[in-house]
Amino acid sequence: MTATAPAPTGFEPLDPAIREQYDRDGFVVIKGALPEADRAYFEDAVDRIYAEEEAAGELRPDKSIHVMGWLHKDPRFPELLTWPTTFPYIWGNMGWNIYTHHNHIDVNPPKDEPPFWNWHQDGYRQNSDLDMDVRPMFMTKICYALTDLSEPGYGNTKVIPGSHKNNTLAGRPEKPGDPIIEPEGAVEVCLEPGDAFIFDRRIWHSRSMNKSERTRKLMFIGYTYRWIRPLDEDVADQDSEWFQNLSPLHQQLLGYGPDHASFWGIKQSGWIDYEIPLAAELKERGLLDRAIPYLR
């Protein structure tokens, strides 16, 4: 008789080697994150959103879309917030006082374009307002690949492993016409359909050119700390019946808190609030760890 491994719950302790890899490289690939039936479902949902954007005349000139704040646009999208194969990488690297503040769907058809410089760190003013070396992480973003990105040239995300510890990146062209020089150490993150990867928002990354004959389709979910303000304008209506029917954990991850103190992980009395849904879940499962500051 062959033993069957139990299905993941999303609350498996993170292997310390993964935590070390994430700290070293700034990203981790998660193979087979979405089973095929789920991947196909989410691709269909993204195709529907693309059709809606096209009907509304919102496509970009190159026929691509970059839709922010999309988790309320399909009944199953909130499942991705605690997806069993990927959620341990989120709370295992960030702790329990988190939510999603920034999400986007990217659909990029093939495009014949010259080389371009789009290397950047996520975080916007976080990279300007905090003058320190090295800046804090603040956000982990997860990318789900809905289409084949298994070879270079498919529009894959490019990263420079370890660059999240560097506040600057040399080589940016100073004026139009300057040569585009690829930064040293850049690699394309190759993913099979259904794979995912998480990355530190500080890692220097860029979209690559989609030289294939297929369309690139990705879902991005960004997690940050609850004391940071949301970035997306179009977000879930917390007064809606749909939102009220979500689990307390999903409501937390979509931005709910009973008062301002909750966002800082405390009660109004000033005591740590272990009744915050993710904190309560981790505590019940024995997954809080005094040795890891964000899991205390």
Buried (B, 14 or more C-beta within 10 A) or exposed (E): EEEEEEEEEBBBEBEEEBBEBBBEBBBBBBEEBBEEEBBBBBBEBBBEBBEEBEEEEEBEEEBBBEBBBBBBBBEEBBBBBBBBBBBBBBBBBBBBBBBBBBBBBBBBBBEEEEEEBEBBBBBEEBBEEEEEEEBEBBBBBBBBBBBBBEEBEBBBBBBBBBBBBBBEBEEEEEEEEEEEEBBEEBEBBBBBBBBBBBBBBBBBBBBBBBEBEEBBBBBBBBBBBBEBEBBBEEBBEEEEEEBEEBEBBBBBBBBBBEEEBBBBBBBEEEEEBBEBBBBBBBBEEEBBEEEBEBBE
